[in-house]
Amino acid sequence: MFEEKTYEQILTEMKARVSDDYDKREGAIIHDTLAPTALTIEDVFSWLGVFMDEMFADTASYYFLIKRAFERGLLPHEETQAVVKMVATPSTAPISLGDKFNLGDFNYTVTSLTDTAGEYQMTCDQYGSAPNQQLGSLIPIETTNDMNDLEDASITEILIPGEDDEDEEAFRERYVGSLNSEAYGGNVTDYVEKVGAIDGVGGVKVKRRWRGGYNPANFIPNSAVQTWYENNIDSLPAAVKTWLTAVYTAALDKYLTVGGTVELIIIDANYSVPSQVLLDLVQVEVDPPLQTGEGVGMAPCGHVVTVSGVVEETIDVELIDAEYDTGYSFPTLKATIEAAIDGFFGDLKRDWAGSQYLTVYRSQLTAALIAIEGIVDIGSLELNGEEENVVLTENQIPKRGEVSG
């Protein structure tokens, strides 16, 4: 903004304000007096530029962006610890709370016993998303009891994925989004912000779901119903008249539409199907089952909330009339092709929360596959046996099925 305010430009402007009757050449008293001041003023303009950048969210550094966002009650999401399921063999192994195990670069602590013998919940001692890809056999490193009888202990499932510190640009985007859509009193934005901040949640969709599929707006009597009621109510038996009058009056006064049922569909921080443990955790945080609708959790009074997870839709991929470079073939490239498909599907899943539904476009997937070294061209691409794009429902994410070519 103040790039033109250089030392030379400032000094020239200052000299211009001095009468030409005086010697203003370098070495003269006028020059030597103004030069240090011009240098200081250049520094002032430089800091003014920094000050202007830090004032606005789109140019602020991370430190000042945090301070700006804090004014709206927003803070960056901090890194979290992964929670995993360990299965021990035999199930009678004397594993206790606090016992520590190791897998690769990560240590885990037993933090919870389950209702199933031989199954335990463990929390990774290290923070971040790196442990989310770790499954396999564990080594006991610090236990309360002797583990001589332990045949095997393995991590079999990531229950709550660990998360990294929120990226600066992601936080900036979230702050700007909070300005465009105000979170208040259980509206969609309120649910998205609060549920998205729960450890292990990667995204959420909020849907109005009246129990049984009923739309509460349909309960309000229209003009035809009101006419029928007025013409026929007095002809009905007393018991029927009393009941129907109570229901009709409640519907007409819109009492039947007070509150409602909300469905939260979540995807985990790995952008995959959430575990039942994570679903239960979110359910308790938002609307505890034994106190549903009472406003005990994050949900306001009157909101009966059901938490569900995304479901995977398996998509088979077949390369038709593919042409390969010399020395390459489908068998030699199959693993690379599968990795490219997984990467393409992974990018789609990251967009799930912000999309009404996902579509797997053949053209886009074809472009991703042609970028693989060794593939020259692909005549056509079939998804699930059809030369058609695959349109998923609002709660579905893609999963790679069989790959052939």
N, C-alpha and C positions, 0 to 999 in steps of 0.2 A: 504493500500500500504506500510505503514511503521510500521506495527504491530510488527515486530520483533525488532524494535528499542526501546526497553524498557530501563529503568534506569539501570537495572542490566547488560544488554547486552552492553550498551554503556560504563559503568564503566569498565567492563571486558576488552573491546577493548582498552580503554585508558590506563589501567594498563599494558596491553601487550606491549605497546610501550615504557614502562619504563624498564630500565635494572633491571634484577633480583638481581643485587648487592645492591639494595636499599630495605628497608622494606616497603612493600605495604599492610601490613595487616590493618584491620580496626582499627582506632585509630592512625595509623602512619601518619606522615605529608603528605606523598604522597597520601594516601587514602583521608584524610580530605581535601586536596587541590582539588582533582579530583571529589569528590562526588557532590558538588554543581554545578560544571560545567556539569556533566553528567545529573543531574536533569533538568537543563536549556535546554540542547540539546534535551532531551526527549520531552520537551514542544515544541521545535522548530519543531521536526519531526511530532508531533501531529498536529500542525497548518499547516504544509506542506500537510498532508493528507486532512485536511479540504479544503485547497487552491486547491488541485488537484480535489476534488469532485466538488467544485463550478465552476471550469473552463469549465465543459462539461455539455451539456443540459440534458443528461440522468441521471445525479446524482446531479445536482444543486438544492439547496433549492429554494422555490418559489420566494424569494426576488431576488436572483441572476439570476434565470431563466427569470424573467421579464426584468432585465437589459440586459441580453443576447438577448432576443427576440426583445427588443426595437431597437437594432442595425439593425434589418430587418423591422422596422416600425410596429411591432406587439405589441399589448398590450392586457391584459386580457379583455374579455367582462365584463362590469360592470352590476350589477343588475338593472332591469328596473321596471317600474310601469305598472300594468295591466290597460287596457282601456276596459270598459264594456258598454253595452247598457242598459239604464233604460227606462222602460215603466211606465208612470204615468196614473192613472185613478182618475177623468176624465182628458181628454186630455187638458182641459182648465185650469188646476191647475197652479197657478202663480209661476212656478219654474224659477229661474234666474241663469245665469252663476255665479259660485262661491258658490252656495248653497251646503251644506254638508249633507251627509246622512251616516247612519251606518248600517252594516250588520255583526253581530257576532263580531269578533276581528278587523274588518277593517272599516276604514272611507273612504268615496269617495267624490270627488268634481265634480260638474257639470262643464265640460270644453268646451262643444260644443253643439249647437242646431242642430237638423236635419231637413230635409224637411218634415218629417212626424209629425203631431201634436201629442204631448204626448210622443215622443221618444227623448231621450237625450243621449249624450256620457258623461261618467264619467271616471275619472282617480282615481285609488286607491292611497290614501295618503302614504301607506306603499309600500316598494319595495319588489321584489321577486316573486316567483312562487306560494306561499301559497294561494293568493286570486283567483287563476285560477279555483279553484273548488267551488267557492262560487256563488250560484244562489239563489234567493229568495227575500222575502220582506225586504224593507229598512225602517229605522226609521229616520225621519228628525231630525237633531241635531243643525243645524245653517243655517237659511234661511233668505233671504231678506224680503220676504212677509209672511203673515199669511197663514198657511197650514191647516186651519180648514176644508176646502172643499176637501182636498186630501183624497181620499178613499184608494188608494193603490199606492205604488211605488215599483217596483221590478226590480232586475237585471235579464234579460232574456237571455243574451248572452255575452260571453267573446269575444270582438272584436280583441284585441291585447293582447295575454297572457304576463304576467309579467315573467321576467327571473331572476334567481339567478346569483350571481357572478360566473364566469367561474371556473370550478373545476381545481385544479392545474394540474392533470394528463391530463385533456382534453386540457388545454393550452399547455402543453408540447408536446402532440401529434400534435397539430396544428402547433406549431413551427417547429417540425421535418418534418412535411408534407410540410411546405413552402420551406424547403431545397431541397426536392425531386422534387418539381414541381413549377417552377417559375411563379408567377403571373405577367402578362404583357399584356398591350394593348388590353384587351377584350378577352383574351383566357379563356378557361374553368375555370382554377384556379382563375383567376382574378374575374370572376363573382361569383364563389363559395365563395371566401373570402369576397367580398364587400357586396353581398346580404345577406350572412349568418350573417353579423354584424348588419343588420337592426333589430331594436327592434321587437320582436314577431316572427321572422323567426327561425324555428328549423332546416331547411335543404333545399337544393335546388339542382335541376338537370338542367343542361344546354343542350339544344338540338338545332341543326341547323334545322330551319323550314322555308323553302322557301315557300312563299305564294302560295296557291293552290296545295301544295305538290310537286312542281317541284324541281328537283335537278339541280342547276346551271351548274354542270359539263356536263349535257346532252345538254346544249345550244351550246357547242363548236363543230363545224362541224368536223366529222371524215373524213377519207380519201374518203369514198364512197360519202359522201355529197359534199365534195370539187370537186370530179370528175364530179358529176352531175351538180354542179353549173357552172363549167368551160365549160361544153359541151352545156348547155342549156340557160345560162343567156342572150345571145345576141338574142335569138329567142323569148323572152318574150316581151309583150307590154311595151312601154316606162315607163308608170306609175308603172307597176308591177316591171320592172327591177330596177327602182330607189329605190323603197321601199325595195325590196328583197336585193339589193346590200348594202343598209345601215344596214339592220338587219344582213346580213351575215358577213359584215366587222366587226361590233361591236362584234358579237359572236366569230369570228375568233381571234380577238385581246383581247378576254376575258374581254371586258368591261361589258358584262352582268353578270359577276360573281363578280364584285366589290361590297364590302359590303355584306349584306345578312340579313336574318330575323332570329332572335334568339328567342327561347321560353324558358322561365324560369318557371319550375314547382316547387312550394314551398309547404312545410308543416309547420304548425305553431309550436311555441315553446312547445305546449302541445302535439305535434305529432299527430295532427288531422287536419281536413279540415280547411283551413284558411278562415276567414270571408272576405266579400267583402271589408270591410274597410281596412283590412290588404293588400289585393290584390291591391287596389287602391293606398295605401301608397307606396308599393314597386314599382308599375308602375311609379309613379311620381318621385321617387328617382332614378330609373334606366333610364327611357326613357319617359319623359312627353308626353302624347298623342298629345298635340297641337304643339309639337316641335320634333316629332318622327324622329329619324335618324340624328338629328342635333348635337348630342354629348353634349346636354345641361345637361343631367343627368350623371350617372356613365358610361353608355354605350358610347363607342367611336363613332365618326362620321361614318355614313354608316351602323350602326347596328340598325335595326328596331326590337325592343324588345316587345314581348307579354308575360305578366305575367299571369299564370294560377295556379290553386291549385290542390292538390291531390284530388282524389275522393274515396269514400268508397265503397268497395265491401262487401255486406252482406253475411256472411257464416253461414249457419245453421249447428249445430253439433248434432249428435245423437250417444249415447253410445249403442252399440249392445252387448247383453249378458253380461252385467256388473255384477260382483259379489261383494257383500258388506259384511262388518263385521256385527256381531250381533248387533242389535240396530240401524243400519244405513240403509237408503234406498235412492233411487233417490230423492223423494220429500224432505227428510230432508237435503240432501246435495246439492240440486239444486243451492242455492245461492252461496255456496262455489265453486261449479263447474263453475258457471258463472264468479265468480271473478278470478278463475284460468285461464279461457279462456281469459278474459280481460287482465290479466297480460302477458300471452303468446303473445297475439296480440300486446300488448304495446311494448314488447321487439322487435318484428318484425318491428314495425313502427319506432323505434329508429334507425334501420339499413337501413331504406328506402333510405336515401340520398346517402349512400355508396354502394348501390346495383343496378344492372341493372334492376332487378325486384324482387319482393318478392314471395316466395313460402311457402304456409302453408303445412308443412309436417305432415301427420297423425301420424307417429311414434313419432315425437317430442311432438306433442300435447297430444298423449296418455301417454307418459312418465310424462308429467306435471300433468295430471289428476290422474294417479295411485299414485302419491306422496301425494294425499289428504288423510288425515286420514279417514278411514272408507271404502275406495275403495280397494278391494283386487286384482281385475283383471278386464280387459276390453277385451271382446272377439274380438270386432272390433270397428272401428270408421268410421262413415259416415260423409262426408262433402258435404253439398248441395245434400244429397241423394245418393252420390256415394262413393264407397270405393277407392277414388283416391285423390292424393294431389291436392291442388288448386293452380294453377300458375296464379299470377296476372300480369297485364300489368305494364309498367314502371311508370304510374301515379296513380296506385291504391294502397290503403292500406286496410287491413282487418277490418271488423266490425262484432261483434258478432250478429248473428241473433237468431233464435229459438234454444233452447237447450232442447233435449228430451232424455229419456233413459228408 
